[in-house]
Each structure stands twice: as C-alpha cells, then as structure tokens.
C-alpha cells in the first residue's frame, strides 16, 4: 500500500512540474529555444505567436 501511495505521489509531482514548466514557457515573451534568436511571430511557436499577433491587433 505504501509503494502504491509513493508511486501516485511521485507521478503527481512529475505531472505538476511538467504543467508548471509548460505554463511558464507559454507566458514568456522571449525566445527560449536553442539556436539563433528569432523575433516573436517567426519562431514557429503556435501558441506564443498567436498570442503576440492578438496583442498587436489590440494596439
């Protein structure tokens, strides 16, 4: 029973960390990928590029 609980909590911690990492990456305004720096809208990040285009339309 203890092993099952430990496995459950470990899996939950990993999933929570992955979700947090994905959300932080989605919120960042700068390119954090490897390779040469590219401006927003040209880096092939669908969610981030959509977000920046929506923000540009509002201004």
Protein Blocks (a to p, Z undefined) as FASTA:
>chain_A
ZZmmmmmmmmmmmmmmmmmmmmmmmmpmbdfbecjdddehilopaklmmmmmmmmmmZZ
